Amino acid sequence: MRYQATVRCGWDGAAGLFFVRDASVPGLVCGAPTIQALMCELPGRIRALLGLDAEAYIDVFVERVAR
């Protein structure tokens, strides 16, 4: 199975985190100190929200947007 997700993320300077602003996956909430760390977290969170198998392939397209 292959799934595609689009995630728009922003930067919260006060918290020092990149965070999910908007996503094609309803209910997706995630934050991390670097964009790379956020991108590493997203596939697992998406699989969990959608009830997908741990082996499911997910293409995640990340766009950084201004606050």
PDB file with SEQRES, HELIX, SHEET and CRYST1 records, atoms N, CA, C and O in Angstrom:
SEQRES   1 A   67  MET ARG TYR GLN ALA THR VAL ARG CYS GLY TRP ASP GLY          
SEQRES   2 A   67  ALA ALA GLY LEU PHE PHE VAL ARG ASP ALA SER VAL PRO          
SEQRES   3 A   67  GLY LEU VAL CYS GLY ALA PRO THR ILE GLN ALA LEU MET          
SEQRES   4 A   67  CYS GLU LEU PRO GLY ARG ILE ARG ALA LEU LEU GLY LEU          
SEQRES   5 A   67  ASP ALA GLU ALA TYR ILE ASP VAL PHE VAL GLU ARG VAL          
SEQRES   6 A   67  ALA ARG                                                      
HELIX    1 AA1 ILE A   35  LEU A   50  1                                  16    
SHEET    1 AA1 4 GLY A  31  ALA A  32  0                                        
SHEET    2 AA1 4 LEU A  17  ALA A  23 -1                                        
SHEET    3 AA1 4 ARG A   2  ASP A  12 -1                                        
SHEET    4 AA1 4 TYR A  57  ARG A  64  1                                        
CRYST1    1.000    1.000    1.000  90.00  90.00  90.00 P 1           1          
ATOM      1  N   MET A   1       0.828  -1.177   0.000  1.00  0.00           N  
ATOM      2  CA  MET A   1       0.000   0.000   0.000  1.00  0.00           C  
ATOM      3  C   MET A   1       0.872   1.239   0.000  1.00  0.00           C  
ATOM      4  O   MET A   1       1.908   1.283   0.663  1.00  0.00           O  
ATOM      5  N   ARG A   2       0.453   2.227  -0.734  1.00  0.00           N  
ATOM      6  CA  ARG A   2       1.192   3.480  -0.826  1.00  0.00           C  
ATOM      7  C   ARG A   2       0.240   4.621  -0.497  1.00  0.00           C  
ATOM      8  O   ARG A   2      -0.888   4.652  -0.989  1.00  0.00           O  
ATOM      9  N   TYR A   3       0.683   5.550   0.324  1.00  0.00           N  
ATOM     10  CA  TYR A   3      -0.144   6.671   0.740  1.00  0.00           C  
ATOM     11  C   TYR A   3       0.642   7.961   0.576  1.00  0.00           C  
ATOM     12  O   TYR A   3       1.843   7.997   0.844  1.00  0.00           O  
ATOM     13  N   GLN A   4      -0.035   9.030   0.133  1.00  0.00           N  
ATOM     14  CA  GLN A   4       0.607  10.330  -0.008  1.00  0.00           C  
ATOM     15  C   GLN A   4      -0.033  11.318   0.956  1.00  0.00           C  
ATOM     16  O   GLN A   4      -1.255  11.354   1.104  1.00  0.00           O  
ATOM     17  N   ALA A   5       0.798  12.115   1.607  1.00  0.00           N  
ATOM     18  CA  ALA A   5       0.310  13.132   2.529  1.00  0.00           C  
ATOM     19  C   ALA A   5       1.034  14.436   2.257  1.00  0.00           C  
ATOM     20  O   ALA A   5       2.225  14.449   1.946  1.00  0.00           O  
ATOM     21  N   THR A   6       0.310  15.518   2.377  1.00  0.00           N  
ATOM     22  CA  THR A   6       0.883  16.847   2.254  1.00  0.00           C  
ATOM     23  C   THR A   6       0.783  17.527   3.608  1.00  0.00           C  
ATOM     24  O   THR A   6      -0.278  17.538   4.232  1.00  0.00           O  
ATOM     25  N   VAL A   7       1.900  18.096   4.059  1.00  0.00           N  
ATOM     26  CA  VAL A   7       1.958  18.727   5.371  1.00  0.00           C  
ATOM     27  C   VAL A   7       2.534  20.129   5.209  1.00  0.00           C  
ATOM     28  O   VAL A   7       3.589  20.315   4.603  1.00  0.00           O  
ATOM     29  N   ARG A   8       1.834  21.098   5.754  1.00  0.00           N  
ATOM     30  CA  ARG A   8       2.344  22.473   5.785  1.00  0.00           C  
ATOM     31  C   ARG A   8       2.791  22.724   7.216  1.00  0.00           C  
ATOM     32  O   ARG A   8       2.029  22.511   8.160  1.00  0.00           O  
ATOM     33  N   CYS A   9       4.030  23.179   7.372  1.00  0.00           N  
ATOM     34  CA  CYS A   9       4.547  23.391   8.713  1.00  0.00           C  
ATOM     35  C   CYS A   9       4.978  24.833   8.910  1.00  0.00           C  
ATOM     36  O   CYS A   9       5.277  25.547   7.953  1.00  0.00           O  
ATOM     37  N   GLY A  10       5.005  25.242  10.157  1.00  0.00           N  
ATOM     38  CA  GLY A  10       5.432  26.586  10.518  1.00  0.00           C  
ATOM     39  C   GLY A  10       6.475  26.519  11.612  1.00  0.00           C  
ATOM     40  O   GLY A  10       6.784  25.447  12.133  1.00  0.00           O  
ATOM     41  N   TRP A  11       7.013  27.676  11.952  1.00  0.00           N  
ATOM     42  CA  TRP A  11       8.031  27.780  12.991  1.00  0.00           C  
ATOM     43  C   TRP A  11       7.487  28.625  14.125  1.00  0.00           C  
ATOM     44  O   TRP A  11       6.987  29.726  13.896  1.00  0.00           O  
ATOM     45  N   ASP A  12       7.579  28.126  15.333  1.00  0.00           N  
ATOM     46  CA  ASP A  12       7.197  28.874  16.523  1.00  0.00           C  
ATOM     47  C   ASP A  12       8.482  29.237  17.243  1.00  0.00           C  
ATOM     48  O   ASP A  12       9.071  28.411  17.940  1.00  0.00           O  
ATOM     49  N   GLY A  13       8.913  30.478  17.069  1.00  0.00           N  
ATOM     50  CA  GLY A  13      10.175  30.923  17.656  1.00  0.00           C  
ATOM     51  C   GLY A  13      10.162  30.897  19.172  1.00  0.00           C  
ATOM     52  O   GLY A  13      11.180  30.582  19.789  1.00  0.00           O  
ATOM     53  N   ALA A  14       9.032  31.221  19.786  1.00  0.00           N  
ATOM     54  CA  ALA A  14       8.945  31.236  21.247  1.00  0.00           C  
ATOM     55  C   ALA A  14       9.139  29.836  21.833  1.00  0.00           C  
ATOM     56  O   ALA A  14       9.782  29.671  22.870  1.00  0.00           O  
ATOM     57  N   ALA A  15       8.576  28.829  21.157  1.00  0.00           N  
ATOM     58  CA  ALA A  15       8.705  27.444  21.624  1.00  0.00           C  
ATOM     59  C   ALA A  15       9.955  26.769  21.060  1.00  0.00           C  
ATOM     60  O   ALA A  15      10.397  25.743  21.578  1.00  0.00           O  
ATOM     61  N   GLY A  16      10.524  27.347  19.996  1.00  0.00           N  
ATOM     62  CA  GLY A  16      11.696  26.739  19.363  1.00  0.00           C  
ATOM     63  C   GLY A  16      11.358  25.459  18.635  1.00  0.00           C  
ATOM     64  O   GLY A  16      12.145  24.513  18.634  1.00  0.00           O  
ATOM     65  N   LEU A  17      10.162  25.422  18.000  1.00  0.00           N  
ATOM     66  CA  LEU A  17       9.703  24.200  17.332  1.00  0.00           C  
ATOM     67  C   LEU A  17       9.123  24.469  15.953  1.00  0.00           C  
ATOM     68  O   LEU A  17       8.469  25.484  15.716  1.00  0.00           O  
ATOM     69  N   PHE A  18       9.382  23.532  15.055  1.00  0.00           N  
ATOM     70  CA  PHE A  18       8.619  23.452  13.817  1.00  0.00           C  
ATOM     71  C   PHE A  18       7.386  22.634  14.151  1.00  0.00           C  
ATOM     72  O   PHE A  18       7.473  21.671  14.912  1.00  0.00           O  
ATOM     73  N   PHE A  19       6.241  23.001  13.597  1.00  0.00           N  
ATOM     74  CA  PHE A  19       5.005  22.302  13.934  1.00  0.00           C  
ATOM     75  C   PHE A  19       4.113  22.161  12.703  1.00  0.00           C  
ATOM     76  O   PHE A  19       4.246  22.914  11.739  1.00  0.00           O  
ATOM     77  N   VAL A  20       3.210  21.195  12.749  1.00  0.00           N  
ATOM     78  CA  VAL A  20       2.257  20.973  11.661  1.00  0.00           C  
ATOM     79  C   VAL A  20       1.171  22.043  11.766  1.00  0.00           C  
ATOM     80  O   VAL A  20       0.458  22.131  12.766  1.00  0.00           O  
ATOM     81  N   ARG A  21       1.061  22.847  10.718  1.00  0.00           N  
ATOM     82  CA  ARG A  21       0.023  23.886  10.641  1.00  0.00           C  
ATOM     83  C   ARG A  21      -1.241  23.344   9.996  1.00  0.00           C  
ATOM     84  O   ARG A  21      -2.355  23.629  10.436  1.00  0.00           O  
ATOM     85  N   ASP A  22      -1.048  22.561   8.949  1.00  0.00           N  
ATOM     86  CA  ASP A  22      -2.164  22.044   8.163  1.00  0.00           C  
ATOM     87  C   ASP A  22      -1.673  20.773   7.483  1.00  0.00           C  
ATOM     88  O   ASP A  22      -0.505  20.675   7.107  1.00  0.00           O  
ATOM     89  N   ALA A  23      -2.567  19.802   7.325  1.00  0.00           N  
ATOM     90  CA  ALA A  23      -2.161  18.544   6.694  1.00  0.00           C  
ATOM     91  C   ALA A  23      -3.347  17.892   6.011  1.00  0.00           C  
ATOM     92  O   ALA A  23      -4.501  18.128   6.370  1.00  0.00           O  
ATOM     93  N   SER A  24      -3.046  17.073   5.029  1.00  0.00           N  
ATOM     94  CA  SER A  24      -4.088  16.312   4.348  1.00  0.00           C  
ATOM     95  C   SER A  24      -4.575  15.148   5.205  1.00  0.00           C  
ATOM     96  O   SER A  24      -5.536  14.470   4.840  1.00  0.00           O  
ATOM     97  N   VAL A  25      -3.928  14.913   6.325  1.00  0.00           N  
ATOM     98  CA  VAL A  25      -4.318  13.863   7.269  1.00  0.00           C  
ATOM     99  C   VAL A  25      -5.013  14.551   8.450  1.00  0.00           C  
ATOM    100  O   VAL A  25      -4.355  15.240   9.229  1.00  0.00           O  
ATOM    101  N   PRO A  26      -6.313  14.376   8.592  1.00  0.00           N  
ATOM    102  CA  PRO A  26      -7.030  15.018   9.690  1.00  0.00           C  
ATOM    103  C   PRO A  26      -6.493  14.599  11.056  1.00  0.00           C  
ATOM    104  O   PRO A  26      -6.247  13.419  11.307  1.00  0.00           O  
ATOM    105  N   GLY A  27      -6.316  15.586  11.933  1.00  0.00           N  
ATOM    106  CA  GLY A  27      -5.881  15.296  13.296  1.00  0.00           C  
ATOM    107  C   GLY A  27      -4.383  15.178  13.485  1.00  0.00           C  
ATOM    108  O   GLY A  27      -3.928  14.885  14.590  1.00  0.00           O  
ATOM    109  N   LEU A  28      -3.598  15.400  12.429  1.00  0.00           N  
ATOM    110  CA  LEU A  28      -2.145  15.268  12.539  1.00  0.00           C  
ATOM    111  C   LEU A  28      -1.573  16.426  13.350  1.00  0.00           C  
ATOM    112  O   LEU A  28      -1.705  17.590  12.972  1.00  0.00           O  
ATOM    113  N   VAL A  29      -0.939  16.092  14.464  1.00  0.00           N  
ATOM    114  CA  VAL A  29      -0.300  17.073  15.343  1.00  0.00           C  
ATOM    115  C   VAL A  29       1.103  16.574  15.620  1.00  0.00           C  
ATOM    116  O   VAL A  29       1.302  15.423  16.007  1.00  0.00           O  
ATOM    117  N   CYS A  30       2.076  17.453  15.418  1.00  0.00           N  
ATOM    118  CA  CYS A  30       3.458  17.040  15.638  1.00  0.00           C  
ATOM    119  C   CYS A  30       4.315  18.293  15.731  1.00  0.00           C  
ATOM    120  O   CYS A  30       4.010  19.306  15.103  1.00  0.00           O  
ATOM    121  N   GLY A  31       5.375  18.225  16.507  1.00  0.00           N  
ATOM    122  CA  GLY A  31       6.326  19.317  16.613  1.00  0.00           C  
ATOM    123  C   GLY A  31       7.709  18.766  16.881  1.00  0.00           C  
ATOM    124  O   GLY A  31       7.858  17.701  17.479  1.00  0.00           O  
ATOM    125  N   ALA A  32       8.732  19.502  16.432  1.00  0.00           N  
ATOM    126  CA  ALA A  32      10.113  19.068  16.624  1.00  0.00           C  
ATOM    127  C   ALA A  32      11.039  20.282  16.519  1.00  0.00           C  
ATOM    128  O   ALA A  32      10.674  21.279  15.897  1.00  0.00           O  
ATOM    129  N   PRO A  33      12.227  20.213  17.115  1.00  0.00           N  
ATOM    130  CA  PRO A  33      13.140  21.361  17.108  1.00  0.00           C  
ATOM    131  C   PRO A  33      13.783  21.656  15.747  1.00  0.00           C  
ATOM    132  O   PRO A  33      14.251  22.771  15.519  1.00  0.00           O  
ATOM    133  N   THR A  34      13.810  20.679  14.851  1.00  0.00           N  
ATOM    134  CA  THR A  34      14.358  20.910  13.505  1.00  0.00           C  
ATOM    135  C   THR A  34      13.379  20.361  12.471  1.00  0.00           C  
ATOM    136  O   THR A  34      12.557  19.495  12.771  1.00  0.00           O  
ATOM    137  N   ILE A  35      13.481  20.874  11.266  1.00  0.00           N  
ATOM    138  CA  ILE A  35      12.608  20.396  10.198  1.00  0.00           C  
ATOM    139  C   ILE A  35      12.915  18.934   9.880  1.00  0.00           C  
ATOM    140  O   ILE A  35      12.013  18.165   9.550  1.00  0.00           O  
ATOM    141  N   GLN A  36      14.184  18.553   9.978  1.00  0.00           N  
ATOM    142  CA  GLN A  36      14.566  17.169   9.721  1.00  0.00           C  
ATOM    143  C   GLN A  36      13.940  16.227  10.756  1.00  0.00           C  
ATOM    144  O   GLN A  36      13.444  15.157  10.405  1.00  0.00           O  
ATOM    145  N   ALA A  37      13.965  16.627  12.021  1.00  0.00           N  
ATOM    146  CA  ALA A  37      13.365  15.808  13.074  1.00  0.00           C  
ATOM    147  C   ALA A  37      11.854  15.703  12.874  1.00  0.00           C  
ATOM    148  O   ALA A  37      11.269  14.644  13.100  1.00  0.00           O  
ATOM    149  N   LEU A  38      11.228  16.793  12.452  1.00  0.00           N  
ATOM    150  CA  LEU A  38       9.789  16.760  12.182  1.00  0.00           C  
ATOM    151  C   LEU A  38       9.485  15.787  11.054  1.00  0.00           C  
ATOM    152  O   LEU A  38       8.541  15.002  11.146  1.00  0.00           O  
ATOM    153  N   MET A  39      10.274  15.833   9.999  1.00  0.00           N  
ATOM    154  CA  MET A  39      10.059  14.943   8.859  1.00  0.00           C  
ATOM    155  C   MET A  39      10.248  13.478   9.247  1.00  0.00           C  
ATOM    156  O   MET A  39       9.587  12.607   8.681  1.00  0.00           O  
ATOM    157  N   CYS A  40      11.117  13.195  10.181  1.00  0.00           N  
ATOM    158  CA  CYS A  40      11.318  11.817  10.645  1.00  0.00           C  
ATOM    159  C   CYS A  40      10.125  11.320  11.466  1.00  0.00           C  
ATOM    160  O   CYS A  40       9.808  10.131  11.438  1.00  0.00           O  
ATOM    161  N   GLU A  41       9.471  12.214  12.190  1.00  0.00           N  
ATOM    162  CA  GLU A  41       8.329  11.852  13.030  1.00  0.00           C  
ATOM    163  C   GLU A  41       7.055  11.614  12.216  1.00  0.00           C  
ATOM    164  O   GLU A  41       6.225  10.786  12.590  1.00  0.00           O  
ATOM    165  N   LEU A  42       6.902  12.332  11.117  1.00  0.00           N  
ATOM    166  CA  LEU A  42       5.632  12.335  10.393  1.00  0.00           C  
ATOM    167  C   LEU A  42       5.156  10.969   9.893  1.00  0.00           C  
ATOM    168  O   LEU A  42       3.987  10.646  10.105  1.00  0.00           O  
ATOM    169  N   PRO A  43       5.979  10.153   9.247  1.00  0.00           N  
ATOM    170  CA  PRO A  43       5.454   8.875   8.745  1.00  0.00           C  
ATOM    171  C   PRO A  43       4.834   7.997   9.833  1.00  0.00           C  
ATOM    172  O   PRO A  43       3.772   7.414   9.620  1.00  0.00           O  
ATOM    173  N   GLY A  44       5.472   7.897  10.976  1.00  0.00           N  
ATOM    174  CA  GLY A  44       4.940   7.082  12.067  1.00  0.00           C  
ATOM    175  C   GLY A  44       3.629   7.625  12.601  1.00  0.00           C  
ATOM    176  O   GLY A  44       2.702   6.863  12.873  1.00  0.00           O  
ATOM    177  N   ARG A  45       3.549   8.936  12.751  1.00  0.00           N  
ATOM    178  CA  ARG A  45       2.313   9.562  13.233  1.00  0.00           C  
ATOM    179  C   ARG A  45       1.176   9.367  12.239  1.00  0.00           C  
ATOM    180  O   ARG A  45       0.038   9.106  12.627  1.00  0.00           O  
ATOM    181  N   ILE A  46       1.495   9.496  10.947  1.00  0.00           N  
ATOM    182  CA  ILE A  46       0.472   9.318   9.911  1.00  0.00           C  
ATOM    183  C   ILE A  46      -0.018   7.875   9.896  1.00  0.00           C  
ATOM    184  O   ILE A  46      -1.223   7.632   9.824  1.00  0.00           O  
ATOM    185  N   ARG A  47       0.904   6.916   9.962  1.00  0.00           N  
ATOM    186  CA  ARG A  47       0.507   5.497  10.008  1.00  0.00           C  
ATOM    187  C   ARG A  47      -0.425   5.241  11.198  1.00  0.00           C  
ATOM    188  O   ARG A  47      -1.442   4.561  11.060  1.00  0.00           O  
ATOM    189  N   ALA A  48      -0.075   5.784  12.352  1.00  0.00           N  
ATOM    190  CA  ALA A  48      -0.887   5.560  13.559  1.00  0.00           C  
ATOM    191  C   ALA A  48      -2.279   6.172  13.406  1.00  0.00           C  
ATOM    192  O   ALA A  48      -3.273   5.540  13.765  1.00  0.00           O  
ATOM    193  N   LEU A  49      -2.361   7.383  12.883  1.00  0.00           N  
ATOM    194  CA  LEU A  49      -3.663   8.043  12.726  1.00  0.00           C  
ATOM    195  C   LEU A  49      -4.570   7.315  11.740  1.00  0.00           C  
ATOM    196  O   LEU A  49      -5.783   7.232  11.935  1.00  0.00           O  
ATOM    197  N   LEU A  50      -3.964   6.790  10.682  1.00  0.00           N  
ATOM    198  CA  LEU A  50      -4.743   6.136   9.635  1.00  0.00           C  
ATOM    199  C   LEU A  50      -4.908   4.638   9.858  1.00  0.00           C  
ATOM    200  O   LEU A  50      -5.611   3.968   9.100  1.00  0.00           O  
ATOM    201  N   GLY A  51      -4.263   4.113  10.896  1.00  0.00           N  
ATOM    202  CA  GLY A  51      -4.364   2.681  11.175  1.00  0.00           C  
ATOM    203  C   GLY A  51      -3.668   1.839  10.120  1.00  0.00           C  
ATOM    204  O   GLY A  51      -4.102   0.726   9.823  1.00  0.00           O  
ATOM    205  N   LEU A  52      -2.587   2.367   9.551  1.00  0.00           N  
ATOM    206  CA  LEU A  52      -1.846   1.653   8.515  1.00  0.00           C  
ATOM    207  C   LEU A  52      -0.815   0.719   9.133  1.00  0.00           C  
ATOM    208  O   LEU A  52      -0.352   0.935  10.253  1.00  0.00           O  
ATOM    209  N   ASP A  53      -0.472  -0.305   8.395  1.00  0.00           N  
ATOM    210  CA  ASP A  53       0.563  -1.246   8.794  1.00  0.00           C  
ATOM    211  C   ASP A  53       1.905  -0.514   8.904  1.00  0.00           C  
ATOM    212  O   ASP A  53       2.146   0.447   8.174  1.00  0.00           O  
ATOM    213  N   ALA A  54       2.761  -0.955   9.794  1.00  0.00           N  
ATOM    214  CA  ALA A  54       4.068  -0.329   9.995  1.00  0.00           C  
ATOM    215  C   ALA A  54       4.930  -0.361   8.739  1.00  0.00           C  
ATOM    216  O   ALA A  54       5.858   0.438   8.610  1.00  0.00           O  
ATOM    217  N   GLU A  55       4.641  -1.263   7.818  1.00  0.00           N  
ATOM    218  CA  GLU A  55       5.405  -1.380   6.577  1.00  0.00           C  
ATOM    219  C   GLU A  55       4.818  -0.550   5.430  1.00  0.00           C  
ATOM    220  O   GLU A  55       5.385  -0.518   4.338  1.00  0.00           O  
ATOM    221  N   ALA A  56       3.697   0.112   5.669  1.00  0.00           N  
ATOM    222  CA  ALA A  56       3.047   0.898   4.610  1.00  0.00           C  
ATOM    223  C   ALA A  56       3.973   2.020   4.156  1.00  0.00           C  
ATOM    224  O   ALA A  56       4.557   2.726   4.977  1.00  0.00           O  
ATOM    225  N   TYR A  57       4.099   2.176   2.839  1.00  0.00           N  
ATOM    226  CA  TYR A  57       4.951   3.217   2.274  1.00  0.00           C  
ATOM    227  C   TYR A  57       4.186   4.533   2.231  1.00  0.00           C  
ATOM    228  O   TYR A  57       3.053   4.587   1.753  1.00  0.00           O  
ATOM    229  N   ILE A  58       4.806   5.586   2.731  1.00  0.00           N  
ATOM    230  CA  ILE A  58       4.150   6.890   2.765  1.00  0.00           C  
ATOM    231  C   ILE A  58       5.063   7.929   2.137  1.00  0.00           C  
ATOM    232  O   ILE A  58       6.217   8.075   2.540  1.00  0.00           O  
ATOM    233  N   ASP A  59       4.544   8.654   1.147  1.00  0.00           N  
ATOM    234  CA  ASP A  59       5.222   9.825   0.591  1.00  0.00           C  
ATOM    235  C   ASP A  59       4.708  11.031   1.361  1.00  0.00           C  
ATOM    236  O   ASP A  59       3.506  11.298   1.365  1.00  0.00           O  
ATOM    237  N   VAL A  60       5.606  11.759   2.010  1.00  0.00           N  
ATOM    238  CA  VAL A  60       5.202  12.945   2.756  1.00  0.00           C  
ATOM    239  C   VAL A  60       5.813  14.159   2.074  1.00  0.00           C  
ATOM    240  O   VAL A  60       7.034  14.274   1.962  1.00  0.00           O  
ATOM    241  N   PHE A  61       4.961  15.053   1.624  1.00  0.00           N  
ATOM    242  CA  PHE A  61       5.401  16.299   0.996  1.00  0.00           C  
ATOM    243  C   PHE A  61       5.263  17.400   2.036  1.00  0.00           C  
ATOM    244  O   PHE A  61       4.163  17.681   2.512  1.00  0.00           O  
ATOM    245  N   VAL A  62       6.393  18.026   2.389  1.00  0.00           N  
ATOM    246  CA  VAL A  62       6.406  19.037   3.440  1.00  0.00           C  
ATOM    247  C   VAL A  62       6.669  20.399   2.817  1.00  0.00           C  
ATOM    248  O   VAL A  62       7.584  20.573   2.011  1.00  0.00           O  
ATOM    249  N   GLU A  63       5.835  21.364   3.216  1.00  0.00           N  
ATOM    250  CA  GLU A  63       5.986  22.748   2.767  1.00  0.00           C  
ATOM    251  C   GLU A  63       6.093  23.619   4.006  1.00  0.00           C  
ATOM    252  O   GLU A  63       5.262  23.523   4.909  1.00  0.00           O  
ATOM    253  N   ARG A  64       7.098  24.460   4.053  1.00  0.00           N  
ATOM    254  CA  ARG A  64       7.236  25.389   5.162  1.00  0.00           C  
ATOM    255  C   ARG A  64       6.534  26.678   4.792  1.00  0.00           C  
ATOM    256  O   ARG A  64       6.771  27.240   3.723  1.00  0.00           O  
ATOM    257  N   VAL A  65       5.676  27.142   5.670  1.00  0.00           N  
ATOM    258  CA  VAL A  65       4.928  28.368   5.401  1.00  0.00           C  
ATOM    259  C   VAL A  65       5.266  29.414   6.464  1.00  0.00           C  
ATOM    260  O   VAL A  65       5.651  29.075   7.583  1.00  0.00           O  
ATOM    261  N   ALA A  66       5.119  30.674   6.101  1.00  0.00           N  
ATOM    262  CA  ALA A  66       5.384  31.746   7.035  1.00  0.00           C  
ATOM    263  C   ALA A  66       4.319  31.767   8.122  1.00  0.00           C  
ATOM    264  O   ALA A  66       3.179  31.365   7.894  1.00  0.00           O  
ATOM    265  N   ARG A  67       4.681  32.218   9.251  1.00  0.00           N  
ATOM    266  CA  ARG A  67       3.759  32.270  10.392  1.00  0.00           C  
ATOM    267  C   ARG A  67       2.614  33.148  10.129  1.00  0.00           C  
ATOM    268  O   ARG A  67       1.745  33.303  10.987  1.00  0.00           O  
TER     269      ARG A  67                                                      
END                                                                             
